[in-house]
């Protein structure tokens, strides 16, 4: 199941509809040499490293040796060798061998330095780092598994295919691109053939037809008697969707479309909320106001989210909460790193639309230092050919200076302003005048990066471009060139000498990716510039830094394909048999100290039967009330802890025999191996072996029962650390 999910995710994002060859494969044992295949064509997340493409000073990872610095390729006796500098020596590898064994440490364009280089003469230190990364990978896989299984456990009957579906599709006024056709098929199958809620990402450039895919999904859902919510991050984008959908569904008078926004009066909002609750409205378009507690739907079936990355944390959490109960379709030109990552691993369905409509022409992009003369000549050129201009700045306080400069230079040209602090009605009024052609220049912030579709506006000027993110620049550029006329994007920075490395990389990347359909690759490039912390979060970025990004991904895909081998089946607590003859007797002094000793001991037993966390809480509470427990109470608690941990680890019986402790278990050998690799105590690790269906612990001497219990307590606690990396059924 997981292997299929992974293959599907990788092949879809690669654009390979056949679906084969996208998974990471390993020959033989995990320690053996891994064959690595690229993740996506042109993808920066592929694992294969061609040594001839490495630059001197670039960090690489050898799976068996560790992190080094690429020095050069040099020929000796007619054979090309790769030279890699390690902390204590220089290594020499034949080029073909290097191609099989080397990984990149960083994402392309990322300049992150490793903590230190590995030593050729100290492989054990590298092995510890690799095992730590491997365990982190396992934990990530389990988290993904649990999310995936939670989604798979939800069910809803498939939607019937609408009778009028072909008629609705035929009304689309354009010829669909091949990618668009595939996205139509993907979404229709999700809704009409699956019995689990859809959670699909549609990744495609601005103007590539993502909205039409969403409208066909909406038509299927509404035809079955459900409602659809369309969520946009800005009122401008919401209004754009409302206008498009009102026009698209005009031939279906029974389908009612409405917009819910801050520009409406309280009475208007109350009236809309009532109609939504009663089921009188079928498509509700709006901003995050749609996520408030006041909003109650009659029969909500589909949520369409446009540009999810622009919502705040609370809104994203609310959106996530919908995914367990209704169908969700996410539209994005430049998906956020986590969304991209989930799609790459196959745990989120994705359709990639990279084929431009035939009438679209690539926008010419120019990056240079700002000068008033160049800005004016650019504006005059566009106005002379009858067009309009977007003039974008990053901050509201910069608008006044730009406005004054334009009014002084072009006194007869009508200019309007749009930014987030203006009233919604004022923004809407300015945008409508610009769309009608009454305003020739719109001075604005990045508020226009989504949802503006003005066919006659084909030049955009971005001043202080170094202050924008790469995804923002990409979206802003998409505002022009949406008709058959050639578009121009001028990205002006303040002073090249003051540009940071990150800003330089961003501007270089946006200039490099000037072809149509590059949104997915821009998202990957953005990850490289921002660092892999943006992909995995702060916690995992440290784990990635241990082994480098490509080896981490290689281990991730390998673990995903083998996830069913790392299942742990706990046993019921009451079934655990502990054959250690210890029956501690609490002293009369301690018993008299306790308020209700019998009840307290019963509480301890109940806590242990519930779970380890409850037992820990009980112990902490006991110590807060009565201080540190005496020796006999400590032994009693340790017996409970040992039984509880054994149950969670799938151990049903523990019994000693001379210097050996036997633990009967249902775990498999791979789980045992992962568990022992993760153990921090070398003494415990070296004493354990796996024979048949039992774990054997070989001790140096035969221990009395109290010391044996203490040894078991610490050993099982060491084993317990691996549980977050295992799938629990």
C-alpha distance (Angstrom), angle and dihedral (degrees) to the residues before:
residue distance angle dihedral
X1 . . .
X2 3.79 . .
X3 3.80 92.7 .
X4 3.82 88.7 54.3
X5 3.81 91.3 48.2
X6 3.80 91.1 50.8
X7 3.80 94.0 47.0
X8 3.80 90.4 48.0
X9 3.81 93.9 49.7
X10 3.79 94.6 48.0
X11 3.79 96.1 43.3
X12 3.80 93.1 48.0
X13 3.78 92.7 51.9
X14 3.79 90.8 44.9
X15 3.79 88.8 53.5
X16 3.82 91.2 -120.0
X17 3.79 106.1 138.9
X18 3.78 90.8 -173.3
X19 3.77 89.3 70.7
X20 3.80 97.8 -147.1
X21 3.73 133.1 126.0
X22 3.75 99.1 20.5
X23 3.76 99.7 112.3
X24 3.75 130.8 91.8
X25 3.78 111.2 -112.7
X26 3.76 131.5 -164.4
X27 3.80 128.1 -157.7
X28 3.77 116.0 -137.1
X29 3.76 120.0 -40.0
X30 3.80 123.0 16.5
X31 3.79 88.9 -114.1
X32 3.78 90.7 57.0
X33 3.73 127.3 92.9
X34 3.79 114.1 -68.8
X35 3.77 123.2 -139.3
X36 3.73 107.9 -139.6
X37 3.77 128.0 -156.9
X38 3.79 128.0 -170.0
X39 3.77 118.7 -95.5
X40 3.76 97.4 -142.4
X41 3.74 137.6 -5.5
X42 3.75 106.2 -89.2
X43 3.76 89.2 0.3
X44 3.76 120.7 150.3
X45 3.80 88.4 -147.2
X46 3.82 96.7 68.7
X47 3.81 116.4 119.9
X48 3.79 100.6 -145.4
X49 3.81 114.8 102.3
X50 3.77 120.4 -159.8
X51 3.83 102.5 -155.8
X52 3.80 90.2 -151.0
X53 3.82 89.4 64.6
X54 3.80 93.9 54.1
X55 3.78 119.1 105.6
X56 3.83 122.0 -138.9
X57 3.79 108.8 -92.5
X58 3.82 94.5 27.0
X59 3.80 114.2 135.0
X60 3.78 118.4 -120.1
X61 3.80 136.0 178.7
X62 3.79 125.9 -135.6
X63 3.80 107.9 -157.9
X64 3.81 94.3 -135.7
X65 3.81 100.8 32.3
X66 3.79 106.8 32.4
X67 3.81 139.5 -137.0
X68 3.79 119.7 -0.1
X69 3.80 140.8 155.3
X70 3.80 120.4 -107.7
X71 3.81 109.3 -122.6
X72 3.80 107.9 174.9
X73 3.79 148.5 -58.2
X74 3.78 114.3 -103.8
X75 3.81 133.6 174.0
X76 3.80 121.9 -124.3
X77 3.81 120.5 180.0
X78 3.78 90.0 -13.7
X79 3.81 94.4 -53.1
X80 3.83 123.3 111.2
X81 3.80 115.0 -129.9
X82 3.78 131.4 -169.7
X83 3.82 114.3 -136.1
X84 3.81 117.2 -152.4
X85 3.78 124.1 -173.6
X86 3.81 115.7 -138.1
X87 3.80 127.9 -178.6
X88 3.81 94.1 -92.7
X89 3.81 106.4 21.4
X90 3.79 148.3 0.8
X91 3.83 116.8 -96.9
X92 3.79 124.7 -149.7
X93 3.82 122.0 -153.1
X94 3.79 131.5 174.6
X95 3.80 109.4 -112.6
X96 3.82 94.8 -117.2
X97 3.82 90.9 50.0
X98 3.81 91.0 47.5
X99 3.82 90.2 52.9
X100 3.81 89.0 57.6
X101 3.81 98.9 42.9
X102 3.82 107.5 32.5
X103 3.79 128.6 90.2
X104 3.78 130.5 -177.4
X105 3.78 114.2 -106.3
X106 3.82 94.4 -151.8
X107 3.75 137.5 36.7
X108 3.82 110.2 -100.1
X109 3.83 111.7 -79.1
X110 3.79 91.5 17.2
X111 3.80 115.7 122.3
X112 3.81 99.6 -166.1
X113 3.80 113.5 148.1
X114 3.81 120.3 -141.1
X115 3.80 117.5 -121.1
X116 3.81 89.4 -110.1
X117 3.77 141.7 -24.1
X118 3.79 118.6 -97.5
X119 3.80 122.6 -110.6
X120 3.78 120.7 -119.8
X121 3.80 89.8 -147.0
X122 3.82 95.1 49.6
X123 3.81 108.0 57.0
X124 3.82 92.9 155.0
X125 3.83 92.9 70.7
X126 3.81 90.8 52.7
X127 3.80 90.7 46.3
X128 3.82 90.0 56.3
X129 3.81 90.4 50.7
X130 3.81 91.1 48.2
X131 3.80 92.7 49.4
X132 3.80 90.5 49.0
X133 3.81 89.1 52.9
X134 3.80 90.2 46.7
X135 3.80 92.1 53.9
X136 3.82 90.7 47.9
X137 3.81 88.2 52.3
X138 3.79 90.6 51.9
X139 3.81 90.8 52.3
X140 3.81 90.9 50.9
X141 3.80 91.0 48.9
X142 3.80 90.7 51.8
X143 3.82 91.3 50.1
X144 3.79 89.4 51.1
X145 3.80 90.6 46.2
X146 3.79 92.4 52.2
X147 3.82 91.8 49.5
X148 3.78 90.6 47.6
X149 3.81 94.3 46.9
X150 3.80 90.9 46.9
X151 3.79 88.9 55.0
X152 3.81 92.0 45.0
X153 3.83 90.4 52.8
X154 3.82 90.6 60.2
X155 3.76 114.6 86.1
X156 3.78 140.4 -173.6
X157 3.81 129.7 167.2
X158 3.83 114.0 -96.0
X159 3.81 114.2 -97.9
X160 3.81 114.7 -109.4
X161 3.78 114.0 -113.6
X162 3.84 106.7 -105.1
X163 3.80 116.2 -111.4
X164 3.82 89.0 -134.2
X165 3.82 95.0 47.8
X166 3.80 95.8 108.1
X167 3.81 90.8 46.4
X168 3.83 91.1 50.4
X169 3.82 91.4 48.4
X170 3.80 91.9 48.8
X171 3.82 90.2 57.1
X172 3.83 90.5 66.0
X173 3.82 100.8 113.2
X174 3.83 96.3 -146.6
X175 3.78 135.3 63.9
X176 3.84 105.8 -105.1
X177 3.80 117.5 -123.2
X178 3.85 118.1 -122.0
X179 3.83 90.4 -105.7
X180 3.78 90.7 50.0
X181 3.81 90.8 51.3
X182 3.80 90.3 51.8
X183 3.82 90.9 49.1
X184 3.84 88.8 51.9
X185 3.82 89.2 53.2
X186 3.84 93.3 45.3
X187 3.80 94.0 51.5
X188 3.81 94.3 42.7
X189 3.83 90.6 52.2
X190 3.81 91.0 47.9
X191 3.79 90.9 54.6
X192 3.80 104.4 34.4
X193 3.83 103.1 32.8
X194 3.81 107.0 30.8
X195 3.78 125.7 76.9
X196 3.82 94.4 -156.0
X197 3.83 125.1 78.5
X198 3.81 114.9 -90.3
X199 3.81 119.1 -113.8
X200 3.79 104.2 175.5
X201 3.79 132.6 160.4
X202 3.81 117.4 -146.7
X203 3.79 105.6 -160.1
X204 3.80 114.3 -170.2
X205 3.78 141.2 130.1
X206 3.78 123.7 -91.7
X207 3.79 109.3 -79.1
X208 3.81 94.5 19.0
X209 3.81 94.5 114.8
X210 3.82 105.4 -96.6
X211 3.82 90.8 139.9
X212 3.82 91.9 58.0
X213 3.82 89.2 54.2
X214 3.82 88.5 52.4
X215 3.82 92.5 47.9
X216 3.80 92.3 53.6
X217 3.82 89.2 51.3
X218 3.81 88.8 49.0
X219 3.82 90.8 50.5
X220 3.83 91.5 54.0
X221 3.81 93.0 48.7
X222 3.83 96.2 44.2
X223 3.81 92.0 46.8
X224 3.83 86.9 59.8
X225 3.81 91.3 55.5
X226 3.82 100.0 -96.9
X227 3.82 133.6 121.8
X228 3.81 127.8 -120.1
X229 3.80 128.3 -146.6
X230 3.82 119.4 -156.0
X231 3.79 111.5 -160.7
X232 3.81 122.6 -162.8
X233 3.83 129.4 176.6
X234 3.84 96.0 -132.8
X235 3.78 135.9 36.5
X236 3.82 89.1 -124.2
X237 3.80 92.0 59.0
X238 3.82 91.4 42.1
X239 3.83 90.7 52.8
X240 3.81 90.1 48.4
X241 3.81 91.0 52.9
X242 3.80 91.4 45.7
X243 3.81 92.2 52.7
X244 3.82 93.5 46.6
X245 3.81 94.0 46.7
X246 3.80 94.3 44.9
X247 3.79 88.6 55.3
X248 3.83 94.8 42.1
X249 3.83 93.8 51.2
X250 3.83 94.7 39.5
X251 3.82 91.5 109.9
X252 3.82 90.6 57.7
X253 3.81 105.8 65.9
X254 3.82 92.1 177.2
X255 3.83 90.1 65.3
X256 3.80 108.6 81.4
X257 3.82 119.3 -158.0
X258 3.82 123.7 -164.9
X259 3.80 138.5 172.5
X260 3.80 123.4 -139.3
X261 3.82 114.3 -159.7
X262 3.77 146.0 148.4
X263 3.81 89.8 -105.9
X264 3.80 90.7 72.9
X265 3.80 125.6 90.5
X266 3.81 121.8 -111.6
X267 3.80 91.4 -105.5
X268 3.81 91.2 51.5
X269 3.81 91.0 50.0
X270 3.82 93.0 47.6
X271 3.80 90.1 50.6
X272 3.83 91.3 50.9
X273 3.82 92.5 47.6
X274 3.81 89.8 52.7
X275 3.82 92.3 49.1
X276 3.83 91.4 47.6
X277 3.81 91.1 50.0
X278 3.81 91.8 48.6
X279 3.81 92.9 48.0
X280 3.81 94.1 -115.8
X281 3.84 90.7 127.3
X282 3.80 121.8 58.4
X283 3.83 106.2 -178.0
X284 3.80 116.1 38.7
X285 3.82 115.9 -172.3
X286 3.79 122.3 -170.7
X287 3.79 151.7 111.8
X288 3.83 128.6 -85.5
X289 3.84 87.5 -57.9
X290 3.81 84.6 85.6
X291 3.82 89.0 66.7
X292 3.81 95.8 60.8
X293 3.81 121.4 117.2
X294 3.83 90.8 -114.1
X295 3.78 90.7 67.1
X296 3.82 112.0 94.4
X297 3.80 122.0 174.6
X298 3.77 127.6 -150.5
X299 3.81 95.6 -143.5
X300 3.80 112.8 -14.9
X301 3.80 112.4 -169.8
X302 3.82 107.5 159.5
X303 3.79 136.5 36.3
X304 3.82 117.8 -165.7
X305 3.82 112.7 -165.5
X306 3.80 118.5 -166.9
X307 3.82 118.0 -160.2
X308 3.80 96.5 -6.9
X309 3.82 91.6 -174.7
X310 3.82 90.8 71.2
X311 3.79 95.0 62.2
X312 3.79 123.1 93.5
X313 3.80 125.5 -109.5
X314 3.82 94.7 -97.0
X315 3.80 92.4 49.1
X316 3.83 91.0 48.8
X317 3.81 90.1 51.9
X318 3.81 89.9 51.0
X319 3.81 90.5 48.8
X320 3.83 89.5 49.8
X321 3.81 90.4 52.6
X322 3.82 90.0 60.1
X323 3.80 92.5 56.1
X324 3.78 94.2 75.7
X325 3.80 94.0 58.1
X326 3.82 111.9 25.4
X327 3.80 139.1 33.5
X328 3.81 115.3 -87.1
X329 3.79 128.8 -162.7
X330 3.83 117.7 -172.9
X331 3.81 120.9 -161.6
X332 3.80 120.9 -161.4
X333 3.78 141.3 153.6
X334 3.81 93.3 -162.5
X335 3.82 109.4 21.7
X336 3.79 120.0 -150.2
X337 3.83 114.2 -100.8
X338 3.82 96.3 -105.3
X339 3.82 91.9 49.4
X340 3.80 89.6 48.6
X341 3.81 90.7 48.0
X342 3.82 93.3 50.3
X343 3.80 89.4 49.5
X344 3.81 92.0 48.5
X345 3.79 92.2 52.0
X346 3.80 91.4 49.4
X347 3.81 94.6 -117.5
X348 3.76 91.3 114.5
X349 3.79 123.4 45.9
X350 3.78 113.9 -120.5
X351 3.80 138.4 -176.7
X352 3.79 116.3 -162.4
X353 3.82 117.4 -152.2
X354 3.79 108.3 -167.0
X355 3.82 101.8 146.1
X356 3.82 112.1 99.1
X357 3.81 121.2 -137.1
X358 3.83 108.8 -98.3
X359 3.82 93.4 -110.8
X360 3.82 94.8 53.7
X361 3.82 118.5 104.7
X362 3.82 122.5 -162.1
X363 3.81 114.2 -103.4
X364 3.81 113.9 -116.1
X365 3.80 108.7 -126.5
X366 3.80 125.6 -156.0
X367 3.80 124.3 -174.6
X368 3.81 118.5 -167.2
X369 3.80 145.7 130.6
X370 3.80 113.7 -73.5
X371 3.76 121.4 -97.8
X372 3.81 127.2 168.1
X373 3.80 90.9 -137.0
X374 3.82 93.7 56.4
X375 3.80 93.0 44.3
X376 3.82 91.0 51.6
X377 3.80 94.7 46.6
X378 3.83 89.1 50.4
X379 3.82 91.9 51.7
X380 3.81 93.4 45.3
X381 3.82 91.5 50.7
X382 3.81 91.4 54.0
X383 3.81 94.0 44.8
X384 3.83 91.3 48.9
X385 3.80 90.5 57.3
X386 3.81 89.6 51.5
X387 3.79 96.6 -103.4
X388 3.81 138.1 125.9
X389 3.81 134.0 -121.3
X390 3.81 137.4 -136.1
X391 3.82 112.0 -150.3
X392 3.81 108.8 -167.1
X393 3.81 130.2 -169.7
X394 3.83 127.3 176.6
X395 3.81 98.7 -128.4
X396 3.79 134.5 43.7
X397 3.82 92.4 -132.2
X398 3.83 89.9 63.0
X399 3.82 92.5 58.8
X400 3.81 96.5 78.3
X401 3.82 93.4 56.5
X402 3.80 92.3 47.4
X403 3.80 91.4 46.2
X404 3.79 91.8 51.6
X405 3.81 92.0 47.3
X406 3.83 91.6 51.2
X407 3.82 94.9 45.1
X408 3.81 91.0 50.3
X409 3.81 92.7 47.4
X410 3.82 99.4 37.3
X411 3.83 106.4 26.4
X412 3.80 95.6 164.4
X413 3.82 97.5 49.8
X414 3.86 116.6 97.3
X415 3.83 110.7 -123.0
X416 3.82 131.3 -173.3
X417 3.80 134.1 -171.0
X418 3.83 130.4 -137.6
X419 3.81 128.2 178.8
X420 3.79 139.4 142.0
X421 3.81 97.4 -96.1
X422 3.80 94.6 58.5
X423 3.78 116.8 95.9
X424 3.81 113.4 -90.1
X425 3.81 90.8 -117.0
X426 3.82 91.4 52.4
X427 3.82 92.0 49.9
X428 3.79 90.3 48.5
X429 3.81 91.5 48.4
X430 3.84 92.4 50.2
X431 3.81 91.8 46.9
X432 3.80 92.9 49.4
X433 3.81 91.6 51.6
X434 3.82 89.5 48.9
X435 3.82 91.4 48.1
X436 3.85 90.6 50.9
X437 3.81 90.6 51.4
X438 3.83 94.7 -115.3
X439 3.83 89.4 118.8
X440 3.81 117.4 52.1
X441 3.83 100.8 -171.4
X442 3.80 125.1 37.6
X443 3.82 113.2 -162.8
X444 3.78 107.5 -161.5
X445 3.80 150.3 139.4
X446 3.79 124.6 -109.2
X447 3.82 87.7 -72.9
X448 3.81 85.9 104.6
X449 3.83 95.2 56.6
X450 3.82 90.7 100.9
X451 3.78 131.6 41.0
X452 3.80 102.7 10.3
X453 3.77 112.5 126.8
X454 3.80 110.6 171.6
X455 3.80 108.9 155.5
X456 3.81 93.5 -161.8
X457 3.83 95.1 52.6
X458 3.79 104.5 88.4
X459 3.79 104.9 151.7
X460 3.79 125.7 67.3
X461 3.80 125.2 -175.2
X462 3.81 117.6 -163.3
X463 3.79 113.3 -167.6
X464 3.82 119.6 -164.0
X465 3.83 86.7 20.1
X466 3.80 90.3 168.7
X467 3.83 89.1 72.3
X468 3.82 94.2 60.1
X469 3.80 127.0 86.4
X470 3.78 120.1 -116.1
X471 3.81 93.8 -111.1
X472 3.83 89.8 49.3
X473 3.81 92.0 51.8
X474 3.78 90.0 48.5
X475 3.80 92.6 50.5
X476 3.80 92.6 45.7
X477 3.78 91.4 52.3
X478 3.80 88.0 52.9
X479 3.80 90.1 65.3
X480 3.82 90.1 78.6
X481 3.79 134.2 52.4
X482 3.80 91.7 40.4
X483 3.81 93.2 132.3
X484 3.79 128.6 51.0
X485 3.82 90.9 -83.0
X486 3.81 119.1 98.8
X487 3.80 113.8 -102.6
X488 3.81 129.5 -147.4
X489 3.82 129.5 -153.5
X490 3.82 119.2 -166.8
X491 3.80 114.3 -167.8
X492 3.78 110.0 -167.4
X493 3.81 122.1 -168.0
X494 3.80 124.9 -167.0
X495 3.80 105.0 -124.8
X496 3.79 126.5 -12.2
X497 3.79 92.7 -145.3
X498 3.82 89.8 59.8
X499 3.82 96.3 49.5
X500 3.82 116.0 116.4
X501 3.81 119.7 -133.3
X502 3.81 90.0 -107.6
X503 3.83 92.6 51.8
X504 3.82 90.9 47.5
X505 3.81 90.7 50.5
X506 3.82 91.7 48.9
X507 3.78 94.4 50.5
X508 3.80 90.6 45.1
X509 3.80 91.1 50.2
X510 3.81 95.1 49.8
X511 3.81 90.4 48.9
X512 3.83 90.6 47.9
X513 3.81 94.6 49.5
X514 3.78 97.1 55.4
X515 3.82 96.2 130.3
X516 3.80 121.0 98.5
X517 3.81 118.8 -94.6
X518 3.80 97.0 31.2
X519 3.83 98.9 124.8
X520 3.79 94.7 106.1
X521 3.81 92.4 50.2
X522 3.81 90.9 45.6
X523 3.82 88.1 55.5
X524 3.81 89.3 52.3
X525 3.81 91.6 46.9
X526 3.80 89.3 49.4
X527 3.79 89.2 56.2
X528 3.78 89.5 53.2
X529 3.80 92.7 51.1
X530 3.80 94.8 44.1
X531 3.80 93.6 42.5
X532 3.76 132.1 -120.1
X533 3.80 90.6 -75.6
X534 3.80 86.0 79.7
X535 3.78 89.8 55.6
X536 3.78 100.8 48.0
X537 3.81 103.6 17.8
X538 3.80 127.9 -114.5
X539 3.81 94.7 -66.5
X540 3.78 96.7 54.9
X541 3.80 96.2 37.0
X542 3.81 88.7 75.1
X543 3.81 90.0 52.5
X544 3.81 90.3 49.5
X545 3.81 90.1 49.5
X546 3.80 88.8 59.3
X547 3.79 93.8 66.3
X548 3.82 107.5 9.4
X549 3.79 129.3 -105.3
X550 3.82 100.6 -81.9
X551 3.81 97.5 48.2
X552 3.81 87.8 45.6
X553 3.81 90.6 54.0
X554 3.79 91.3 43.8
X555 3.80 90.4 54.3
X556 3.81 89.8 43.6
X557 3.79 94.6 55.5
X558 3.80 91.0 42.3
X559 3.81 90.4 52.3
X560 3.80 91.5 46.3
X561 3.79 91.2 55.4
X562 3.83 90.8 49.3
X563 3.78 99.4 37.6
X564 3.81 92.9 118.2
X565 3.81 88.3 63.3
X566 3.80 92.0 62.3
X567 3.78 100.3 61.4
X568 3.79 120.6 134.8
X569 3.81 119.6 -160.0
X570 3.82 111.3 -160.3
X571 3.80 118.1 -147.6
X572 3.83 124.2 -135.2
X573 3.80 111.9 -87.1
X574 3.81 92.7 -127.9
X575 3.84 90.4 56.5
X576 3.82 94.4 58.8
X577 3.81 111.1 107.6
X578 3.83 115.8 -156.4
X579 3.80 109.5 -169.6
X580 3.80 98.6 -166.0
X581 3.76 115.6 120.3
X582 3.80 102.0 -131.9
X583 3.79 122.4 132.3
X584 3.81 105.9 167.0
X585 3.83 116.7 -157.2
X586 3.78 116.2 -149.2
X587 3.81 114.1 -132.5
X588 3.81 118.4 -108.1
X589 3.80 88.0 -121.5
X590 3.85 92.6 57.4
X591 3.82 91.7 43.0
X592 3.80 91.1 53.9
X593 3.82 88.1 48.4
X594 3.82 91.7 57.9
X595 3.80 118.0 81.4
X596 3.80 96.4 -138.4
X597 3.83 109.7 -0.7
X598 3.84 97.5 -179.7
X599 3.79 92.4 51.5
X600 3.79 90.4 44.8
X601 3.81 92.9 54.3
X602 3.80 90.3 47.6
X603 3.83 89.1 52.0
X604 3.81 89.5 52.1
X605 3.81 91.8 52.1
X606 3.83 92.0 47.5
X607 3.83 91.3 48.3
X608 3.81 91.0 52.2
X609 3.80 91.2 48.2
X610 3.82 91.6 52.4
X611 3.83 102.3 50.0
X612 3.79 144.0 -57.8
X613 3.80 93.9 -95.8
X614 3.82 91.6 57.2
X615 3.83 90.1 48.6
X616 3.82 90.8 51.4
X617 3.80 90.2 49.2
X618 3.82 90.0 50.2
X619 3.83 91.1 51.1
X620 3.80 93.1 49.3
X621 3.81 91.2 48.1
X622 3.83 90.7 49.2
X623 3.80 91.2 53.1
X624 3.81 92.7 46.8
X625 3.82 90.2 54.1
X626 3.81 102.0 37.6
X627 3.81 107.6 14.0
X628 3.81 125.9 -123.6
X629 3.81 111.0 -10.0
X630 3.83 121.0 -118.1
X631 3.81 121.9 -108.9
X632 3.82 97.1 -91.0
X633 3.83 92.6 50.4
X634 3.80 89.0 47.6
X635 3.83 90.3 54.9
X636 3.80 91.2 48.1
X637 3.82 91.0 51.9
X638 3.83 92.4 45.9
X639 3.82 89.9 55.0
X640 3.80 88.6 54.6
X641 3.82 91.8 46.8
X642 3.81 92.9 49.0
X643 3.83 92.3 50.7
X644 3.82 91.9 45.5
X645 3.82 94.6 49.3
X646 3.81 91.3 43.6
X647 3.83 90.1 53.4
X648 3.82 91.9 51.0
X649 3.82 91.0 47.8
X650 3.81 92.5 52.4
X651 3.83 93.7 -108.4
X652 3.81 112.0 144.4
X653 3.83 101.0 177.3
X654 3.81 136.2 24.7
X655 3.79 118.6 -169.8
X656 3.83 133.5 160.5
X657 3.80 126.1 -137.9
X658 3.78 114.3 -176.6
X659 3.80 109.3 -58.3
X660 3.84 92.5 -12.5
X661 3.81 129.9 84.0
X662 3.80 116.1 -157.0
X663 3.82 122.1 -156.4
X664 3.80 117.1 -169.7
X665 3.82 108.0 -146.5
X666 3.80 143.9 170.3
X667 3.84 94.8 -145.9
X668 3.80 119.8 114.4
X669 3.79 126.7 -122.8
X670 3.82 94.6 -102.3
X671 3.80 91.5 55.5
X672 3.82 89.7 47.5
X673 3.78 90.4 51.0
X674 3.80 93.3 49.6
X675 3.82 89.3 47.0
X676 3.80 94.7 52.1
X677 3.82 92.3 44.1
X678 3.81 89.0 56.2
X679 3.81 95.1 49.4
X680 3.80 114.6 113.9
X681 3.82 95.6 -156.0
X682 3.79 112.3 79.5
X683 3.83 89.2 -165.2
X684 3.79 92.4 58.1
X685 3.81 93.2 41.8
X686 3.82 94.3 51.4
X687 3.81 93.1 47.9
X688 3.83 95.6 56.0
X689 3.79 128.1 85.7
X690 3.80 134.6 165.9
X691 3.81 118.7 -127.3
X692 3.78 121.8 170.9
X693 3.80 106.6 -49.8
X694 3.79 95.3 -21.5
X695 3.78 138.7 84.7
X696 3.80 111.5 -139.6
X697 3.80 123.2 -155.2
X698 3.81 112.9 -163.5
X699 3.83 111.3 -157.4
X700 3.80 125.1 -164.7
X701 3.81 92.4 -129.4
X702 3.78 137.2 13.1
X703 3.81 108.1 -95.5
X704 3.80 129.4 -149.3
X705 3.83 113.7 -110.6
X706 3.81 96.5 -100.1
X707 3.82 93.0 51.6
X708 3.82 89.8 42.6
X709 3.81 90.5 55.5
X710 3.79 90.0 49.1
X711 3.84 91.2 50.6
X712 3.81 91.2 49.1
X713 3.80 91.4 48.7
X714 3.83 93.0 55.3
X715 3.82 94.5 39.9
X716 3.82 94.5 51.1
X717 3.81 90.6 44.4
X718 3.82 87.1 55.4
X719 3.83 90.1 49.4
X720 3.80 91.4 46.4
X721 3.81 91.7 66.6
X722 3.81 89.9 75.5
X723 3.83 95.1 58.4
X724 3.86 94.7 93.0
X725 3.83 87.4 60.8
X726 3.81 94.3 56.2
X727 3.79 131.0 80.5
X728 3.80 109.3 -118.4
X729 3.82 117.8 -148.9
